[in-house]
Amino acid sequence: MKTFHAEIDIMPLEALLDPQGKAVSSSMKNLELGAITGVRIGKHITLKVEATTKKAAEHLVDVACKKLLCNEIMESYRFEVSE
């Protein structure tokens, strides 16, 4: 078994309102950072995965995202697995 490292990014779907992102985007103007717009806020998750191959580790991460970490009705995810 090898230990793999997974980096997962979960973001709200583009079609949905992102209240946190909207609040931060609005605050940028108050901080004289009005050139920054369209803020979207999501989650970043790191995992260690024990698997025999990288492909097996990727499969486990994908299953974890679908079953537990991501609400696919409201969010999308992407991940990278490395040794």
The first five atom37 places (N, CA, C, CB, O) and aatype in JSON, in Angstrom:
{
  "aatype": [12, 11, 16, 13, 8, 0, 6, 9, 3, 9, 12, 14, 10, 6, 0, 10, 10, 3, 14, 5, 7, 11, 0, 19, 15, 15, 15, 12, 11, 2, 10, 6, 10, 7, 0, 9, 16, 7, 19, 1, 9, 7, 11, 8, 9, 16, 10, 11, 19, 6, 0, 16, 16, 11, 11, 0, 0, 6, 8, 10, 19, 3, 19, 0, 4, 11, 11, 10, 10, 4, 2, 6, 9, 12, 6, 15, 18, 1, 13, 6, 19, 15, 6],
  "atom_mask": [
    [1, 1, 1, 1, 1],
    [1, 1, 1, 1, 1],
    [1, 1, 1, 1, 1],
    [1, 1, 1, 1, 1],
    [1, 1, 1, 1, 1],
    [1, 1, 1, 1, 1],
    [1, 1, 1, 1, 1],
    [1, 1, 1, 1, 1],
    [1, 1, 1, 1, 1],
    [1, 1, 1, 1, 1],
    [1, 1, 1, 1, 1],
    [1, 1, 1, 1, 1],
    [1, 1, 1, 1, 1],
    [1, 1, 1, 1, 1],
    [1, 1, 1, 1, 1],
    [1, 1, 1, 1, 1],
    [1, 1, 1, 1, 1],
    [1, 1, 1, 1, 1],
    [1, 1, 1, 1, 1],
    [1, 1, 1, 1, 1],
    [1, 1, 1, 0, 1],
    [1, 1, 1, 1, 1],
    [1, 1, 1, 1, 1],
    [1, 1, 1, 1, 1],
    [1, 1, 1, 1, 1],
    [1, 1, 1, 1, 1],
    [1, 1, 1, 1, 1],
    [1, 1, 1, 1, 1],
    [1, 1, 1, 1, 1],
    [1, 1, 1, 1, 1],
    [1, 1, 1, 1, 1],
    [1, 1, 1, 1, 1],
    [1, 1, 1, 1, 1],
    [1, 1, 1, 0, 1],
    [1, 1, 1, 1, 1],
    [1, 1, 1, 1, 1],
    [1, 1, 1, 1, 1],
    [1, 1, 1, 0, 1],
    [1, 1, 1, 1, 1],
    [1, 1, 1, 1, 1],
    [1, 1, 1, 1, 1],
    [1, 1, 1, 0, 1],
    [1, 1, 1, 1, 1],
    [1, 1, 1, 1, 1],
    [1, 1, 1, 1, 1],
    [1, 1, 1, 1, 1],
    [1, 1, 1, 1, 1],
    [1, 1, 1, 1, 1],
    [1, 1, 1, 1, 1],
    [1, 1, 1, 1, 1],
    [1, 1, 1, 1, 1],
    [1, 1, 1, 1, 1],
    [1, 1, 1, 1, 1],
    [1, 1, 1, 1, 1],
    [1, 1, 1, 1, 1],
    [1, 1, 1, 1, 1],
    [1, 1, 1, 1, 1],
    [1, 1, 1, 1, 1],
    [1, 1, 1, 1, 1],
    [1, 1, 1, 1, 1],
    [1, 1, 1, 1, 1],
    [1, 1, 1, 1, 1],
    [1, 1, 1, 1, 1],
    [1, 1, 1, 1, 1],
    [1, 1, 1, 1, 1],
    [1, 1, 1, 1, 1],
    [1, 1, 1, 1, 1],
    [1, 1, 1, 1, 1],
    [1, 1, 1, 1, 1],
    [1, 1, 1, 1, 1],
    [1, 1, 1, 1, 1],
    [1, 1, 1, 1, 1],
    [1, 1, 1, 1, 1],
    [1, 1, 1, 1, 1],
    [1, 1, 1, 1, 1],
    [1, 1, 1, 1, 1],
    [1, 1, 1, 1, 1],
    [1, 1, 1, 1, 1],
    [1, 1, 1, 1, 1],
    [1, 1, 1, 1, 1],
    [1, 1, 1, 1, 1],
    [1, 1, 1, 1, 1],
    [1, 1, 1, 1, 1]
  ],
  "atom_positions": [
    [[0.84, -1.19, 0.0], [0.0, 0.0, 0.0], [0.88, 1.25, 0.0], [-0.95, 0.0, 1.22], [1.9, 1.31, 0.68]],
    [[0.45, 2.21, -0.76], [1.12, 3.51, -0.8], [0.2, 4.55, -0.17], [1.5, 3.9, -2.26], [-1.02, 4.37, -0.11]],
    [[0.8, 5.64, 0.29], [0.02, 6.76, 0.8], [-0.01, 7.85, -0.25], [0.6, 7.29, 2.13], [1.03, 8.32, -0.71]],
    [[-1.21, 8.24, -0.63], [-1.4, 9.31, -1.61], [-1.98, 10.53, -0.9], [-2.34, 8.84, -2.78], [-2.6, 10.42, 0.16]],
    [[-1.76, 11.67, -1.49], [-2.25, 12.93, -0.94], [-3.28, 13.48, -1.93], [-1.06, 13.96, -0.69], [-3.0, 13.6, -3.13]],
    [[-4.45, 13.81, -1.44], [-5.51, 14.36, -2.3], [-5.81, 15.8, -1.9], [-6.79, 13.5, -2.23], [-5.92, 16.12, -0.72]],
    [[-5.94, 16.65, -2.9], [-6.35, 18.05, -2.73], [-7.69, 18.19, -3.44], [-5.26, 19.07, -3.3], [-7.78, 17.95, -4.64]],
    [[-8.72, 18.59, -2.7], [-10.07, 18.68, -3.24], [-10.57, 20.11, -3.12], [-11.03, 17.7, -2.51], [-10.45, 20.73, -2.07]],
    [[-11.13, 20.63, -4.21], [-11.77, 21.94, -4.2], [-13.25, 21.75, -4.48], [-11.12, 22.9, -5.25], [-13.64, 21.11, -5.46]],
    [[-14.08, 22.31, -3.61], [-15.53, 22.24, -3.76], [-16.06, 23.67, -3.85], [-16.19, 21.45, -2.56], [-15.77, 24.51, -2.99]],
    [[-16.83, 23.93, -4.9], [-17.34, 25.28, -5.14], [-18.84, 25.24, -5.38], [-16.62, 25.93, -6.34], [-19.37, 24.24, -5.88]],
    [[-19.53, 26.33, -5.02], [-20.96, 26.39, -5.36], [-21.11, 26.4, -6.89], [-21.63, 27.65, -4.73], [-20.26, 26.94, -7.6]],
    [[-22.18, 25.82, -7.37], [-22.44, 25.83, -8.81], [-22.59, 27.27, -9.28], [-23.7, 25.01, -9.16], [-23.12, 28.12, -8.56]],
    [[-22.13, 27.54, -10.49], [-22.16, 28.9, -11.06], [-23.57, 29.47, -11.09], [-21.56, 28.9, -12.47], [-23.76, 30.67, -10.91]],
    [[-24.56, 28.62, -11.33], [-25.94, 29.08, -11.47], [-26.58, 29.47, -10.13], [-26.78, 28.0, -12.12], [-27.64, 30.09, -10.11]],
    [[-25.94, 29.13, -9.03], [-26.52, 29.39, -7.71], [-25.91, 30.63, -7.06], [-26.34, 28.19, -6.8], [-24.74, 30.95, -7.28]],
    [[-26.71, 31.29, -6.26], [-26.24, 32.44, -5.5], [-25.22, 31.98, -4.46], [-27.42, 33.17, -4.82], [-25.4, 30.94, -3.82]],
    [[-24.16, 32.75, -4.3], [-23.13, 32.47, -3.3], [-23.15, 33.64, -2.31], [-21.7, 32.3, -3.97], [-22.44, 34.62, -2.52]],
    [[-23.94, 33.54, -1.22], [-24.07, 34.67, -0.3], [-22.75, 35.11, 0.33], [-25.03, 34.31, 0.79], [-22.52, 36.31, 0.5]],
    [[-21.87, 34.17, 0.68], [-20.57, 34.53, 1.25], [-19.73, 35.29, 0.23], [-19.82, 33.28, 1.73], [-19.13, 36.32, 0.55]],
    [[-19.7, 34.79, -0.98], [-18.93, 35.46, -2.03], [-19.48, 36.84, -2.33], [0.0, 0.0, 0.0], [-18.71, 37.78, -2.55]],
    [[-20.8, 36.98, -2.33], [-21.41, 38.28, -2.6], [-21.07, 39.27, -1.49], [-22.94, 38.13, -2.73], [-20.78, 40.44, -1.78]],
    [[-21.1, 38.83, -0.24], [-20.77, 39.71, 0.89], [-19.31, 40.17, 0.81], [-21.03, 39.0, 2.23], [-19.01, 41.34, 1.02]],
    [[-18.41, 39.25, 0.5], [-16.99, 39.6, 0.38], [-16.78, 40.53, -0.81], [-16.12, 38.33, 0.23], [-16.03, 41.51, -0.71]],
    [[-17.43, 40.23, -1.91], [-17.31, 41.07, -3.1], [-17.77, 42.49, -2.81], [-18.12, 40.47, -4.27], [-17.13, 43.45, -3.24]],
    [[-18.87, 42.64, -2.08], [-19.38, 43.96, -1.71], [-18.41, 44.69, -0.78], [-20.75, 43.84, -1.04], [-18.24, 45.9, -0.89]],
    [[-17.79, 43.97, 0.12], [-16.84, 44.57, 1.06], [-15.57, 45.05, 0.38], [-16.49, 43.58, 2.14], [-14.89, 45.94, 0.91]],
    [[-15.24, 44.5, -0.76], [-14.03, 44.91, -1.47], [-14.06, 46.41, -1.78], [-13.87, 44.1, -2.77], [-13.04, 47.09, -1.7]],
    [[-15.25, 46.92, -2.12], [-15.38, 48.35, -2.43], [-15.01, 49.2, -1.22], [-16.82, 48.68, -2.88], [-14.34, 50.22, -1.35]],
    [[-15.45, 48.77, -0.03], [-15.15, 49.52, 1.21], [-13.66, 49.52, 1.54], [-15.93, 48.92, 2.37], [-13.17, 50.42, 2.22]],
    [[-12.96, 48.52, 1.06], [-11.53, 48.41, 1.32], [-10.69, 48.98, 0.17], [-11.15, 46.95, 1.56], [-9.49, 48.74, 0.06]],
    [[-11.36, 49.75, -0.69], [-10.72, 50.35, -1.87], [-10.12, 49.28, -2.79], [-9.63, 51.32, -1.43], [-9.07, 49.49, -3.4]],
    [[-10.82, 48.15, -2.88], [-10.41, 47.06, -3.77], [-11.53, 46.78, -4.77], [-10.07, 45.78, -2.95], [-11.8, 45.63, -5.11]],
    [[-12.17, 47.84, -5.23], [-13.31, 47.72, -6.13], [-13.01, 47.03, -7.45], [0.0, 0.0, 0.0], [-13.93, 46.6, -8.15]],
    [[-11.74, 46.91, -7.79], [-11.37, 46.21, -9.03], [-11.56, 44.7, -8.89], [-9.91, 46.53, -9.41], [-11.53, 43.98, -9.89]],
    [[-11.74, 44.23, -7.67], [-11.95, 42.8, -7.44], [-13.45, 42.54, -7.35], [-11.21, 42.31, -6.13], [-14.13, 43.09, -6.48]],
    [[-13.96, 41.71, -8.24], [-15.39, 41.39, -8.26], [-15.58, 39.89, -8.5], [-16.13, 42.21, -9.36], [-14.61, 39.17, -8.73]],
    [[-16.8, 39.45, -8.44], [-17.12, 38.07, -8.77], [-16.52, 37.05, -7.82], [0.0, 0.0, 0.0], [-16.13, 35.97, -8.24]],
    [[-16.45, 37.39, -6.54], [-15.86, 36.48, -5.55], [-16.79, 35.27, -5.35], [-15.62, 37.21, -4.19], [-18.0, 35.44, -5.19]],
    [[-16.23, 34.08, -5.37], [-16.96, 32.84, -5.06], [-16.17, 32.14, -3.96], [-17.12, 31.9, -6.35], [-14.95, 32.02, -4.04]],
    [[-16.86, 31.69, -2.95], [-16.19, 31.05, -1.81], [-16.61, 29.58, -1.73], [-16.53, 31.79, -0.49], [-17.79, 29.25, -1.78]],
    [[-15.62, 28.72, -1.6], [-15.87, 27.29, -1.51], [-15.06, 26.67, -0.39], [0.0, 0.0, 0.0], [-14.71, 27.33, 0.58]],
    [[-14.77, 25.37, -0.55], [-14.03, 24.62, 0.47], [-12.81, 23.97, -0.18], [-14.94, 23.55, 1.15], [-12.85, 23.57, -1.34]],
    [[-11.76, 23.87, 0.6], [-10.56, 23.15, 0.17], [-10.31, 22.06, 1.21], [-9.3, 24.11, 0.02], [-10.2, 22.34, 2.4]],
    [[-10.22, 20.83, 0.76], [-10.06, 19.68, 1.66], [-8.83, 18.91, 1.24], [-11.33, 18.77, 1.65], [-8.61, 18.69, 0.05]],
    [[-8.02, 18.49, 2.21], [-6.88, 17.62, 1.93], [-7.11, 16.28, 2.63], [-5.53, 18.27, 2.4], [-7.66, 16.22, 3.73]],
    [[-6.7, 15.23, 1.97], [-6.85, 13.87, 2.51], [-5.59, 13.06, 2.27], [-8.06, 13.16, 1.87], [-4.85, 13.31, 1.32]],
    [[-5.35, 12.1, 3.13], [-4.35, 11.06, 2.88], [-5.13, 9.8, 2.56], [-3.36, 10.86, 4.11], [-6.08, 9.45, 3.25]],
    [[-4.7, 9.13, 1.51], [-5.42, 7.94, 1.05], [-4.44, 6.78, 0.94], [-6.11, 8.2, -0.31], [-3.4, 6.9, 0.29]],
    [[-4.77, 5.66, 1.56], [-3.98, 4.43, 1.44], [-4.57, 3.61, 0.29], [-3.98, 3.61, 2.79], [-5.74, 3.22, 0.35]],
    [[-3.77, 3.36, -0.73], [-4.25, 2.59, -1.89], [-3.05, 1.94, -2.57], [-5.03, 3.5, -2.89], [-1.9, 2.32, -2.35]],
    [[-3.35, 0.96, -3.42], [-2.27, 0.25, -4.12], [-1.78, 1.02, -5.34], [-2.74, -1.14, -4.54], [-0.61, 0.94, -5.69]],
    [[-2.68, 1.78, -5.98], [-2.31, 2.55, -7.17], [-2.92, 3.94, -7.1], [-2.75, 1.82, -8.46], [-3.84, 4.2, -6.33]],
    [[-2.4, 4.83, -7.94], [-2.96, 6.18, -8.01], [-4.4, 6.14, -8.5], [-2.11, 7.07, -8.95], [-5.26, 6.87, -8.01]],
    [[-4.67, 5.28, -9.47], [-6.03, 5.15, -10.0], [-7.0, 4.7, -8.9], [-6.06, 4.15, -11.18], [-8.13, 5.19, -8.84]],
    [[-6.58, 3.77, -8.05], [-7.42, 3.32, -6.94], [-7.65, 4.45, -5.94], [-6.78, 2.1, -6.24], [-8.76, 4.6, -5.42]],
    [[-6.61, 5.23, -5.68], [-6.74, 6.38, -4.77], [-7.71, 7.4, -5.35], [-5.36, 7.03, -4.51], [-8.55, 7.94, -4.63]],
    [[-7.6, 7.67, -6.66], [-8.52, 8.62, -7.31], [-9.96, 8.14, -7.21], [-8.13, 8.81, -8.77], [-10.87, 8.93, -6.98]],
    [[-10.15, 6.83, -7.37], [-11.5, 6.27, -7.26], [-12.06, 6.49, -5.84], [-11.49, 4.77, -7.61], [-13.21, 6.89, -5.69]],
    [[-11.25, 6.22, -4.83], [-11.7, 6.42, -3.44], [-12.04, 7.87, -3.16], [-10.62, 5.94, -2.47], [-13.04, 8.16, -2.49]],
    [[-11.24, 8.79, -3.65], [-11.5, 10.22, -3.44], [-12.79, 10.61, -4.15], [-10.32, 11.07, -3.95], [-13.6, 11.36, -3.6]],
    [[-12.98, 10.12, -5.36], [-14.2, 10.43, -6.11], [-15.44, 9.94, -5.36], [-14.14, 9.8, -7.52], [-16.44, 10.66, -5.26]],
    [[-15.37, 8.74, -4.84], [-16.5, 8.18, -4.08], [-16.74, 9.0, -2.81], [-16.22, 6.69, -3.71], [-17.89, 9.28, -2.47]],
    [[-15.67, 9.4, -2.12], [-15.82, 10.21, -0.9], [-16.49, 11.55, -1.23], [-14.45, 10.45, -0.24], [-17.34, 12.02, -0.47]],
    [[-16.1, 12.14, -2.34], [-16.71, 13.42, -2.74], [-18.2, 13.24, -3.03], [-16.0, 13.98, -3.99], [-19.03, 14.02, -2.56]],
    [[-18.53, 12.21, -3.79], [-19.92, 11.98, -4.17], [-20.81, 11.6, -2.99], [-19.99, 10.91, -5.23], [-21.96, 12.02, -2.92]],
    [[-20.27, 10.8, -2.07], [-21.09, 10.28, -0.97], [-21.12, 11.16, 0.27], [-20.61, 8.94, -0.59], [-22.07, 11.1, 1.05]],
    [[-20.07, 11.98, 0.47], [-19.98, 12.69, 1.74], [-19.55, 14.16, 1.64], [-19.02, 11.98, 2.62], [-20.17, 15.02, 2.26]],
    [[-18.54, 14.44, 0.88], [-17.92, 15.76, 0.93], [-18.62, 16.83, 0.11], [-16.52, 15.66, 0.49], [-18.53, 18.02, 0.44]],
    [[-19.3, 16.44, -0.95], [-19.89, 17.41, -1.87], [-21.39, 17.16, -2.04], [-19.19, 17.35, -3.24], [-21.82, 16.02, -2.22]],
    [[-22.17, 18.23, -1.98], [-23.59, 18.15, -2.3], [-23.72, 18.51, -3.77], [-24.46, 19.1, -1.38], [-23.76, 19.69, -4.12]],
    [[-23.8, 17.51, -4.63], [-23.76, 17.75, -6.07], [-24.97, 18.5, -6.61], [-23.63, 16.45, -6.78], [-24.96, 18.93, -7.76]],
    [[-25.99, 18.67, -5.81], [-27.14, 19.48, -6.22], [-26.75, 20.96, -6.22], [-28.36, 19.23, -5.28], [-27.24, 21.74, -7.04]],
    [[-25.87, 21.34, -5.29], [-25.5, 22.74, -5.12], [-24.03, 23.04, -5.38], [-25.85, 23.19, -3.74], [-23.64, 24.2, -5.51]],
    [[-23.2, 22.0, -5.46], [-21.75, 22.2, -5.54], [-21.13, 21.33, -6.64], [-21.09, 21.88, -4.2], [-21.69, 20.32, -7.05]],
    [[-19.96, 21.77, -7.08], [-19.15, 20.95, -7.98], [-17.81, 20.71, -7.29], [-18.95, 21.64, -9.39], [-17.44, 21.43, -6.36]],
    [[-17.1, 19.69, -7.73], [-15.79, 19.41, -7.12], [-14.79, 19.02, -8.18], [-15.92, 18.3, -6.05], [-15.13, 18.57, -9.27]],
    [[-13.53, 19.2, -7.81], [-12.42, 18.71, -8.61], [-11.32, 18.33, -7.64], [-11.93, 19.77, -9.65], [-11.24, 18.88, -6.54]],
    [[-10.49, 17.41, -8.03], [-9.42, 17.0, -7.12], [-8.19, 16.57, -7.88], [-9.88, 15.86, -6.22], [-8.23, 16.28, -9.08]],
    [[-7.09, 16.54, -7.14], [-5.82, 16.07, -7.66], [-5.23, 15.11, -6.64], [-4.85, 17.26, -7.94], [-5.25, 15.38, -5.44]],
    [[-4.71, 14.01, -7.1], [-4.1, 13.01, -6.23], [-2.63, 12.9, -6.62], [-4.83, 11.62, -6.33], [-2.29, 12.79, -7.8]],
    [[-1.75, 12.91, -5.59], [-0.33, 12.76, -5.84], [0.27, 11.84, -4.79], [0.39, 14.13, -5.84], [-0.32, 11.61, -3.74]],
    [[1.46, 11.31, -5.09], [2.14, 10.42, -4.12], [2.83, 11.2, -3.06], [3.13, 9.51, -4.82], [3.45, 10.62, -2.17]]
  ]
}
